[in-house]
Amino acid sequence: MEQPWALILAAGKGKRMYSSLPKVLHELCGRPMVEYVLKSAEQLTAKVLIVVGHGALMVQEKFGSRYSYVLQKEQQGTGHAVMQALPQLPDEGTLMVLCGDAPLLTTEHLEGLLEVKKNCSAVVASVVIKEPAGYGRIIRGNGNQVVRIVEEKDATAEERQITEINTGTYCFDLSLLKHYLPLVKSNNAQGEYYLTDIVAVLAEAGYSSEVYRLDDPCLGLGINNRMQLAEAAEIMRERISHRLMLQGVTVEDPGSTYIDDEVDVGPDTIIRPGTILEKGTKIGSYCTIGPYSHLVCAEVGNEAVIEHAYVKNVRIEPGEKIVPYTVKGL
């Protein structure tokens, strides 16, 4: 089966972050949030493009020549962002459009998106939430079809009662996208080119779009402020702890333990409450770490014990015991 293309939208400033750093570069458990999106996509395809705009050089410097980039000089909406990428995309194939600020979607979810795409021209990932204010609403037709997506500012009072919302994750037939996306207009409350409008354009032309509904409302929602960043970090930390526990690591209190995504821990190691393990840290087997220890880029040999200590950029030998209130390797 031919690999799909993945287009990552990462051009936005993220005004509500109140930061000079591009939103997609804000870290989540040791990685820029957009890197999780890239990792999920790369499990399915090597054909990845990143749309950059605000802070473009910073994003490109972070990821280098590993990816290809598309510059959106002026941020005129998601539809406009995808239009900038069309010349670099082939005339046929499948395109996933993913938001760089939605790091909780996994490869498994993208596989589900592609599976639905087999039976239609386009797929929109949706979730149902109790308070949909601010999000685009899914307007359904028959069965699983979606006939259009209406943004909050353009919705009627009745449409605003709909609780199924657009997550900003899509999958398209490239030949249809190239033909019909230029027909999208900017006659809306924001004066922008909405990618969501392509659904109605396709429907009018007789092409069906379907919905891939995510079970968990948290999965597809983007991070727009630091409160949402903290909420996403809590979910990601839970995933990391669960993964380690399934690999034979004891995490006594996941709720009080902070482990970055790039941390390796061997089986039969015990991570005690209040412990922080930052990226670059590697811990062997049969160790006891914590309580209240903080490790940064540390390499810990088998059977080591580190209690109430701060350890950075050093190697702890196998069987070594770090006594409480030690600072090592600053």
Secondary structure, DSSP 8 states (H G I E B T S, - for coil): ----EEEEEE----GGG--SS-GGGSEETTEEHHHHHHHHHHTT-S-EEEEE-TTHHHHHHHHGGGSEEEE-SS---HHHHHHHHGGGS-SSSEEEEEETT-TT--HHHHHHHHHHHTTSSEEEEEEE-S--TTS-EEEE-STTBEEEEE-GGG--TTGGG--EEEEEEEEEEHHHHHHHGGG----STT-S--TTHHHHHHHHTT--EEEEE-SSTTSS----SHHHHHHHHHHHHHHHHHHHHHTT-EES-GGG-EE-TT-EE-TT-EE-TT-EE-TT-EE-SS-EE-SS-EEES-EE-TT-EE-S-EEES-EE-TT-EE-TT-EE--
